[in-house]
């Protein structure tokens, strides 16, 4: 919605331009009329549309042509005033004023015009028959109003229509020659219909219509009014109502009817609620709401966003196979102005045997977009109508900005759910195979991926001690001489070497020593292609000795040359190291049977969390006075409590160790 409206009055001398303005302000006909009225501003709380309105007068006697041209360029709407008892002033509308205004305005964005027939009190006939051909010829003319400054007839209506022509213009919505809504308006209303069709069955049922009404107009639609709307549509359109719901054709017909009956504000209210501007394009403020992201912080989708995306997936997964076929995916992207995902997405996330994106892959791709390019994610959510359907102020409410990673390391805990792993290795060492193996694709499957469809990213979920986390793998190009800050910024580093290539490990060692040896980023060495015969690496020490020297976990063997899907254990280890970078993990397995795994599971269990919470409540809910702190009894109780807790913990550890 515009912040203000600027109305310019032009016309021949003595037609009553100044009198109209002064009659509006003083609510009486002025006894003395100056050559030109000063610019006046009507406050927002006085106007029907609650928008400040500036009214500007023009006087040929006091202003130059250059000043007139400047006022025309600044005006939002122009009222061409003529005298109903002066045929020459009417002729000047087409011979002088409309051509002059069109010369000074852009052809693609014409200023709306209002024809004003003043001095209607001096004649008994109407000038509408004379003016009607002019209105039909010039589409930029919004309406014609006959009024009288002397007896105040239609003065308020004149300026209301002028304001309405700016705030709710007919031009972008409707073509009077063809008597139909314009293509841009059809596209916008079609997207609105598809967004509002929550079950994607092609009709708006009573619940969806009521939700739509409440969303746009902040008031529910009465059951009888709902039936009246459907009756009007069904009487005028055979396929406008189906299964007691409104079809797309019926929805478009309804808005055509609103416009034809002069209720443009109804359609504009709907369009603006769904993010459209005056040119029927989605507004930048709607697509890109402000979102502050401090340095060293990442962006993730929150729980409400995942619920919304789940509903979108269910809406378009018509065959209920937990995957989106190409047709279903195109149907989902029908509300977008372009296809947002390229062919590389199928090699970035999990797919089914037919190559269709699964539910897990769908959420993973959204997670990837949010992490790498949150502005793009906000834009996509805007196209899907997140703020409308989820009833939120904007798409920004779908994003969680994590705290600084340095603070996570200090606190030795994190609330993040997405972790980034950069994969380094010499060309041909098996990095691409490693990424695709994370998505469950063996070597045979990987050979079917076309070169132009390959991706340098792979993202999926991994469970770390019962908690689901997203691991994002990024293959970094082997440019040893220069690695950017972005390429070095990650949660864990994966160094891959080919066991069958004697020169492969040296590159990993050099990368580690130059960039990561003094950093706090955990690193893991991967011995790829472990199904091939192992060759001695041409380096001063073996990979195992290198890991021991630099206090890294031992090299982890990996191969994607398997009959079934490759094992995911290695990726769970990577995720575990990323989640707990401060911990020196003695155990690198995820078996859930060894002492380390059992202790971690026990510490993360609901029982321990509940006991800890209750202990905190008991301790901190007590009112401890200064006298208590000096009391030996208080400290004796505290010592006994600490001892009992330590003995209990040691007993649990011994019990777990004995069972192992």
C-alpha positions in Angstrom: 0.0 0.0 0.0 1.2 3.5 -0.9 2.4 5.8 1.9 0.5 8.8 0.5 -1.5 9.9 -2.6 -0.9 13.0 -4.6 -3.9 14.4 -6.6 -3.4 17.1 -9.3 -6.2 19.2 -10.7 -5.8 20.6 -14.2 -8.2 22.1 -16.7 -9.0 25.3 -18.6 -9.3 28.6 -16.7 -12.6 29.4 -15.0 -13.8 25.8 -14.8 -13.7 25.8 -11.0 -10.6 23.8 -10.0 -9.8 26.1 -7.1 -13.4 26.3 -6.0 -13.6 22.5 -5.7 -10.5 22.4 -3.4 -11.7 25.2 -1.2 -15.3 23.8 -1.0 -13.8 20.5 0.2 -11.7 22.1 2.9 -14.2 24.7 4.2 -17.3 22.7 3.4 -18.9 25.8 1.9 -18.6 27.7 -1.4 -16.0 30.4 -1.1 -17.1 34.0 -1.6 -13.7 35.0 -3.0 -11.7 32.5 -5.1 -8.0 33.1 -5.6 -6.2 32.2 -8.8 -4.7 29.1 -7.3 -5.2 27.3 -4.0 -2.1 26.3 -1.9 -1.3 22.6 -1.7 -3.2 21.0 1.1 -2.7 17.7 2.9 -5.5 15.7 4.3 -4.4 13.5 7.3 -4.7 9.8 7.1 -7.3 9.5 9.8 -9.7 11.7 7.8 -9.6 9.8 4.5 -11.6 6.5 4.0 -8.5 4.6 3.0 -6.4 5.8 5.9 -3.7 7.3 3.6 -2.4 10.9 3.7 -3.6 12.7 0.6 -2.0 15.8 -1.0 -4.2 17.9 -3.3 -2.4 20.2 -5.7 -4.0 23.0 -7.8 -2.8 24.3 -11.2 -3.2 27.9 -12.5 -2.2 28.9 -15.9 -2.0 32.5 -14.8 0.5 31.8 -12.0 2.5 28.8 -13.2 4.8 28.1 -16.1 4.6 25.1 -18.4 7.7 23.7 -16.8 6.1 23.8 -13.4 3.1 22.1 -14.8 5.3 19.3 -16.3 6.9 18.8 -12.9 3.6 18.5 -11.1 2.4 16.0 -13.7 5.5 13.8 -13.2 4.9 13.9 -9.4 1.2 13.2 -9.4 -0.3 9.8 -8.6 -3.7 10.7 -10.2 -4.8 13.7 -12.3 -8.3 15.2 -12.3 -9.1 16.9 -15.6 -11.8 19.5 -14.7 -14.2 20.8 -17.3 -17.4 22.9 -17.0 -20.6 21.0 -18.0 -22.0 24.2 -19.5 -18.9 24.9 -21.6 -18.4 22.7 -24.6 -15.0 24.2 -25.4 -13.6 23.0 -22.0 -14.9 19.5 -22.8 -13.2 19.5 -26.2 -10.0 20.6 -24.6 -10.0 17.4 -22.6 -9.1 15.4 -25.7 -7.4 18.0 -27.8 -5.0 19.3 -25.2 -5.0 17.8 -21.7 -4.9 14.1 -22.3 -2.2 14.3 -25.1 -0.2 16.6 -22.9 -0.3 14.3 -19.9 0.5 11.2 -22.0 3.5 13.0 -23.4 4.8 13.6 -20.0 4.2 10.1 -18.5 5.7 6.7 -19.2 3.6 4.7 -21.7 3.9 1.5 -19.6 2.8 3.2 -16.4 0.1 5.7 -17.3 -1.2 8.0 -14.5 -4.9 7.3 -13.9 -7.2 10.1 -14.9 -10.5 11.3 -13.5 -12.8 13.4 -15.6 -14.6 16.0 -13.4 -17.7 17.8 -14.7 -18.1 20.9 -12.5 -20.9 23.4 -12.3 -23.6 20.8 -12.6 -25.9 23.2 -10.7 -26.0 25.5 -13.8 -27.6 22.9 -16.2 -30.4 20.4 -16.0 -28.9 17.9 -18.3 -26.0 15.5 -17.8 -22.7 15.6 -19.8 -22.2 11.9 -19.5 -23.4 11.2 -23.1 -20.7 13.5 -24.4 -18.0 12.1 -22.1 -18.7 8.4 -22.5 -17.0 8.1 -25.9 -13.9 9.8 -24.4 -13.8 7.2 -21.6 -14.1 4.3 -24.1 -11.3 5.7 -26.2 -8.8 6.3 -23.4 -8.3 3.4 -21.1 -6.3 5.4 -18.5 -9.6 7.2 -17.6 -10.8 5.6 -14.4 -14.2 7.3 -14.1 -16.1 10.5 -14.6 -17.8 12.5 -11.8 -20.2 15.3 -12.2 -20.2 17.7 -9.2 -20.9 21.2 -8.1 -18.5 23.3 -6.0 -21.4 25.7 -5.2 -23.8 23.3 -3.6 -21.1 20.8 -2.6 -22.6 18.0 -4.7 -20.2 15.0 -5.0 -17.2 16.9 -3.7 -16.1 14.3 -1.2 -16.9 11.5 -3.7 -14.7 13.2 -6.3 -11.6 13.0 -4.1 -12.5 9.6 -2.8 -12.6 8.2 -6.4 -9.3 10.0 -7.1 -7.7 8.3 -4.1 -9.3 5.0 -5.0 -7.9 5.3 -8.6 -4.4 5.3 -7.1 -4.8 2.7 -4.3 -7.1 0.4 -6.3 -6.5 1.1 -10.0 -8.5 -0.7 -12.6 -5.8 -0.7 -15.3 -3.6 -3.5 -14.0 -6.6 -5.7 -13.3 -9.1 -5.4 -16.1 -9.2 -4.8 -19.8 -12.4 -2.8 -20.6 -12.2 -3.5 -24.3 -12.2 -7.3 -23.9 -14.2 -7.1 -20.7 -12.0 -9.6 -18.9 -9.2 -9.5 -16.3 -5.7 -9.1 -17.7 -3.2 -12.0 -18.0 -0.9 -10.7 -15.2 -3.9 -10.5 -12.9 -5.0 -14.1 -13.9 -1.5 -15.4 -13.1 -1.5 -13.7 -9.7 -5.0 -14.9 -8.8 -4.2 -18.4 -10.0 -1.2 -18.6 -7.7 -3.4 -17.3 -4.8 -5.9 -20.0 -5.6 -3.3 -22.8 -5.6 -1.7 -21.5 -2.3 -5.2 -21.4 -0.7 -6.1 -24.9 -2.1 -4.7 -26.7 1.0 -5.5 -30.2 -0.1 -4.6 -29.6 -3.8 -7.8 -31.1 -5.2 -8.6 -28.2 -7.5 -11.4 -26.7 -5.5 -11.8 -24.4 -2.5 -14.1 -26.1 0.0 -15.9 -24.4 2.8 -13.0 -24.6 5.2 -10.5 -23.2 2.7 -12.9 -20.4 1.6 -13.5 -19.5 5.3 -9.7 -19.5 5.9 -9.1 -17.4 2.8 -11.8 -14.9 3.9 -10.4 -14.6 7.4 -6.8 -14.3 6.1 -7.6 -11.5 3.7 -10.4 -9.6 5.4 -9.9 -10.5 9.1 -13.5 -11.7 9.4 -15.1 -15.1 8.9 -17.6 -15.8 6.1 -21.1 -16.6 7.4 -22.5 -20.0 6.1 -25.3 -18.3 4.3 -22.9 -15.8 2.6 -20.8 -18.7 1.6 -23.7 -20.4 -0.1 -24.7 -17.1 -1.7 -21.3 -16.7 -3.3 -21.4 -20.3 -4.7 -25.0 -19.7 -6.0 -23.9 -16.5 -7.9 -21.0 -18.4 -9.5 -23.0 -21.5 -10.4 -25.8 -19.4 -12.0 -23.3 -17.6 -14.3 -20.7 -20.3 -14.9 -21.4 -24.0 -15.5 -18.0 -25.3 -14.2 -17.5 -22.6 -11.6 -18.7 -24.9 -8.7 -17.8 -28.6 -8.3 -18.4 -30.9 -5.4 -19.8 -27.9 -3.5 -16.5 -26.1 -3.8 -15.2 -23.2 -5.9 -13.1 -24.0 -8.9 -10.3 -21.9 -10.3 -12.7 -20.7 -13.1 -15.2 -19.8 -10.5 -12.6 -18.0 -8.4 -11.5 -15.9 -11.4 -15.1 -15.2 -12.4 -15.9 -13.9 -8.9 -13.1 -11.4 -9.0 -14.1 -10.3 -12.5 -17.5 -9.6 -11.1 -16.1 -7.6 -8.3 -14.1 -5.4 -10.7 -17.0 -5.0 -13.1 -19.2 -3.8 -10.2 -16.6 -1.2 -9.1 -15.4 -3.2 -6.1 -11.7 -3.1 -7.1 -10.6 -2.8 -3.5 -11.8 -6.3 -2.8 -9.5 -7.8 -5.4 -6.6 -5.5 -4.5 -7.0 -6.4 -0.8 -6.6 -10.1 -1.7 -3.6 -9.3 -4.0 -1.8 -7.2 -1.5 -2.4 -9.7 1.3 -0.6 -12.3 -0.8 2.4 -10.0 -1.4 1.6 -8.3 -4.8 2.5 -4.7 -5.6 0.8 -2.2 -7.9 2.4 -3.9 -10.9 1.1 -7.3 -9.9 4.6 -8.5 -9.0 5.5 -10.0 -5.7 6.9 -7.1 -3.6 10.6 -7.3 -2.6 9.7 -6.6 1.1 7.4 -9.7 1.0 9.9 -12.0 -0.6 12.9 -10.8 1.4 11.9 -9.8 4.9 14.7 -8.4 7.1 16.7 -11.0 8.8 19.8 -10.2 10.9 22.5 -12.8 10.8 25.6 -12.0 13.0 29.1 -13.2 11.9 30.0 -16.9 12.5 26.3 -17.8 12.9 24.4 -20.2 10.7 20.7 -20.4 9.6 18.4 -23.3 10.0 14.7 -24.0 9.5 12.7 -24.2 12.8 10.1 -26.7 13.8 7.2 -24.7 12.4 8.9 -24.4 9.0 9.4 -28.1 8.8 5.8 -28.7 9.6 4.8 -26.3 6.8 7.1 -28.0 4.3 5.8 -31.4 5.4 2.2 -30.2 4.6 3.4 -28.9 1.2 5.0 -32.3 0.5 1.8 -34.2 1.5 -0.3 -31.8 -0.5 1.6 -32.7 -3.8 2.4 -36.4 -3.1 -0.8 -37.5 -4.7 0.1 -41.2 -4.9 1.3 -41.3 -1.3 4.6 -43.1 -2.2 6.7 -40.7 0.0 8.4 -39.4 -3.1 7.8 -36.6 -5.6 7.6 -37.7 -9.2 8.7 -35.1 -11.9 5.0 -34.3 -12.5 4.3 -33.8 -8.8 7.4 -31.7 -8.4 6.3 -29.5 -11.4 2.9 -29.1 -9.7 4.6 -28.0 -6.5 6.7 -25.4 -8.4 3.6 -24.1 -10.3 3.4 -21.2 -7.8 7.0 -20.2 -8.6 7.9 -17.8 -11.5 10.7 -20.2 -12.4 11.9 -23.8 -11.5 14.0 -23.3 -8.4 15.8 -26.7 -8.4 18.2 -27.8 -11.1 18.9 -31.4 -12.3 21.8 -31.6 -9.8 19.4 -31.8 -6.9 18.9 -35.5 -7.6 22.6 -36.1 -6.9 22.5 -33.8 -3.8 19.8 -35.5 -1.8 18.3 -39.0 -1.3 16.1 -40.4 -4.1 14.2 -43.6 -4.6 14.9 -46.3 -7.1 13.2 -44.3 -9.8 15.4 -41.3 -9.1 12.5 -39.3 -7.5 13.2 -37.1 -4.5 12.1 -38.8 -1.3 10.5 -37.1 1.7 13.9 -37.1 3.4 15.6 -35.8 0.3 13.0 -33.0 0.0 13.5 -31.8 3.6 17.3 -32.1 3.1 17.2 -29.9 0.0 15.3 -27.2 1.9 17.8 -27.5 4.8 20.7 -27.1 2.4 19.2 -24.0 0.8 18.5 -22.4 4.2 22.1 -23.1 5.3 23.9 -21.9 2.1 21.6 -19.1 0.9 18.9 -18.1 3.4 17.7 -15.2 1.3 16.9 -17.7 -1.5 15.0 -19.8 1.1 13.0 -16.8 2.2 12.1 -16.1 -1.4 11.0 -19.7 -2.0 8.9 -19.8 1.2 7.3 -16.5 0.0 6.2 -18.1 -3.3 4.6 -21.0 -1.3 2.7 -18.6 0.9 4.4 -19.5 4.2 3.4 -16.3 6.1 -0.3 -16.7 5.0 -0.7 -20.5 5.5 1.3 -20.6 8.7 -0.3 -17.3 9.9 3.1 -15.7 10.6 4.2 -12.1 10.1 6.8 -13.1 7.5 9.0 -15.9 6.3 11.7 -14.7 8.7 9.8 -16.5 11.5 10.7 -19.8 9.8 14.4 -19.3 10.3 16.5 -20.0 13.4 19.8 -18.1 13.6 22.2 -20.2 15.6 24.5 -18.6 18.1 28.2 -18.0 17.4 30.2 -21.2 17.0 32.9 -19.8 19.3 30.3 -19.6 22.1 29.3 -23.2 21.4 32.9 -24.3 21.9 33.1 -22.3 25.1 29.9 -23.8 26.5 30.9 -27.3 25.1 27.3 -27.8 23.8 25.3 -26.7 20.8 21.7 -26.4 19.8 22.6 -26.6 16.1 21.1 -29.3 13.9 23.1 -28.8 10.6 26.8 -29.5 10.5 29.1 -28.8 7.6 31.9 -31.2 6.5 34.4 -30.1 3.9 35.9 -33.0 1.9 39.5 -32.5 0.6 41.4 -34.9 -1.6 43.5 -35.2 -4.7 41.6 -35.5 -8.0 40.5 -39.1 -8.4 40.9 -40.0 -4.7 37.2 -40.8 -4.4 35.6 -37.6 -3.1 32.6 -37.8 -5.4 32.0 -41.4 -4.6 32.2 -40.6 -0.9 29.5 -37.9 -1.2 27.2 -40.2 -3.3 27.8 -43.1 -0.9 26.4 -40.9 1.9 23.2 -40.8 -0.1 23.1 -44.6 -0.3 24.4 -45.0 -3.9 27.0 -47.6 -4.7 29.5 -47.4 -7.5 27.2 -49.0 -10.1 24.5 -46.4 -9.3 27.0 -43.6 -9.4 28.1 -44.5 -13.0 24.5 -43.7 -14.2 24.7 -40.1 -13.1 25.4 -37.8 -16.0 28.4 -35.4 -15.7 26.2 -32.3 -16.0 23.9 -33.5 -13.2 26.7 -34.1 -10.7 26.8 -32.0 -7.5 29.5 -30.9 -5.2 27.2 -31.1 -2.2 25.5 -34.0 -0.5 23.2 -33.7 2.5 21.2 -36.2 4.6 20.5 -37.1 8.2 22.6 -39.0 10.7 21.6 -40.1 14.2 24.0 -39.1 17.0 23.1 -40.8 20.2 19.4 -40.8 19.4 19.3 -37.3 18.0 18.8 -36.6 14.3 21.3 -34.2 12.8 21.9 -33.0 9.2 25.4 -33.6 7.8 26.3 -31.4 4.8 29.2 -32.7 2.8 30.9 -30.3 0.4 33.6 -31.4 -2.0 36.3 -28.8 -2.2 38.4 -28.5 -5.4 42.0 -29.4 -4.9 43.6 -26.0 -5.2 46.4 -26.3 -2.8 47.9 -22.8 -3.3 44.8 -21.0 -2.2 41.8 -21.9 0.0 39.3 -19.2 0.7 37.9 -18.4 4.2 34.6 -20.0 3.0 36.4 -23.2 2.1 38.1 -23.3 5.5 35.0 -22.5 7.5 33.3 -25.8 8.5 32.5 -28.0 11.5 34.7 -31.0 10.5 37.3 -31.7 7.8 37.4 -34.9 5.9 40.7 -35.8 4.2 40.4 -38.5 1.6 43.2 -40.4 0.0 43.2 -43.3 -2.4 44.8 -46.4 -0.9 45.8 -47.6 -4.4 47.5 -44.4 -5.3 50.9 -43.9 -3.7 50.9 -40.1 -4.2 47.4 -39.5 -2.8 48.1 -39.2 1.0 50.8 -36.6 0.6 48.2 -34.0 -0.6 46.0 -34.7 2.5 49.0 -34.3 4.8 50.0 -31.0 3.2 46.5 -29.6 3.4 46.3 -30.6 7.1 49.6 -29.1 8.1 49.1 -25.9 6.2 45.5 -25.1 7.1 44.1 -27.3 9.9 47.0 -28.4 12.2 46.6 -25.3 14.5 42.9 -24.9 14.2 40.2 -26.3 16.5 38.3 -27.9 13.7 38.3 -31.7 14.1 39.7 -33.7 11.2 39.3 -37.3 10.0 41.4 -39.2 7.5 39.5 -41.5 5.1 41.2 -44.4 3.3 39.0 -44.5 0.2 38.7 -47.4 -2.3 39.6 -49.9 0.4 38.4 -52.7 -1.8 41.5 -52.2 -3.9 45.0 -53.5 -3.0 46.7 -51.0 -0.6 49.9 -49.4 -1.9 52.6 -47.8 0.3 52.2 -44.1 0.4 55.1 -42.0 -0.7 55.4 -39.9 2.4 57.8 -39.8 5.4 55.3 -41.6 7.6 52.3 -43.9 7.2 48.8 -42.5 7.5 48.4 -44.3 10.9 51.6 -42.8 12.2 50.5 -39.4 10.9 47.2 -39.6 12.8 48.9 -40.7 16.0 51.4 -37.8 15.8 48.7 -35.2 15.3 46.3 -36.8 17.8 43.7 -37.7 15.1 41.5 -40.7 15.0 43.0 -43.6 13.0 42.3 -43.7 9.2 38.9 -45.0 8.5 38.5 -47.4 5.6 35.7 -46.8 3.1 34.5 -48.1 -0.2 31.4 -47.5 -2.3 32.1 -50.5 -4.5 29.5 -52.7 -2.8 26.6 -54.8 -3.9 24.1 -53.0 -1.7 24.1 -49.4 -0.4 27.4 -48.4 1.2 27.7 -48.4 5.0 26.8 -45.1 6.7 28.8 -45.8 9.9 31.6 -43.5 8.8 29.1 -40.6 8.3 27.7 -41.1 11.8 31.3 -40.8 13.1 31.8 -37.6 11.2 28.6 -36.1 12.5 29.5 -37.2 16.1 32.9 -35.4 15.8 31.1 -32.3 14.4 28.6 -32.3 17.2 31.2 -32.8 19.9 34.3 -31.0 18.6 35.6 -30.4 22.2 35.5 -34.0 23.1 38.5 -36.3 22.4 36.5 -39.4 21.5 38.3 -42.5 22.5 35.8 -44.6 20.6 35.0 -43.9 16.9 32.2 -46.4 16.6 28.5 -46.0 16.8 27.7 -49.5 17.8 25.6 -48.5 20.9 27.2 -51.5 22.7 30.6 -50.2 23.8 31.2 -48.4 27.1 31.5 -44.9 25.4 28.2 -45.3 23.4 26.3 -46.7 26.4 27.5 -43.9 28.7 26.5 -41.3 26.1 23.1 -42.9 25.6 22.6 -43.0 29.4 23.6 -39.4 29.9 21.2 -38.3 27.1 18.4 -40.5 28.4 15.1 -39.0 29.7 15.7 -40.5 33.1 19.0 -38.7 33.8 17.6 -35.5 32.3 14.6 -35.7 34.6 16.7 -36.5 37.7 19.1 -33.6 36.9 16.2 -31.2 36.5 14.6 -32.2 39.8 18.0 -31.9 41.6 18.4 -28.4 40.2 14.9 -27.5 41.3 15.5 -28.7 44.8 18.8 -27.0 45.2 18.0 -23.6 43.6 14.4 -23.4 44.9 15.7 -23.4 48.5 16.3 -20.0 50.0 19.9 -20.1 51.0 20.8 -17.4 53.5 24.2 -16.0 54.4 24.0 -17.9 57.7 23.5 -21.2 55.8 26.7 -20.6 53.9 28.6 -20.3 57.2 26.9 -23.3 58.7 29.0 -26.5 58.8 25.8 -28.5 58.6 25.0 -27.0 55.1 28.5 -27.9 53.7 28.3 -31.4 55.3 25.1 -32.0 53.4 26.5 -30.6 50.2 29.6 -32.9 50.5 27.5 -36.0 51.2 25.3 -35.2 48.2 28.3 -34.8 45.9 29.9 -38.0 47.2 26.7 -40.0 46.7 26.4 -38.7 43.1 30.0 -39.6 42.4 29.6 -43.1 43.8 26.4 -43.6 41.9 28.1 -42.5 38.6 31.1 -44.7 39.2 28.8 -47.7 40.0 26.9 -47.1 36.7 30.2 -47.0 34.8 31.4 -50.3 36.4 28.1 -51.9 35.6 28.2 -50.9 32.0 31.9 -52.0 31.7 31.1 -55.4 33.2 28.2 -55.9 30.8 30.6 -55.0 27.9 
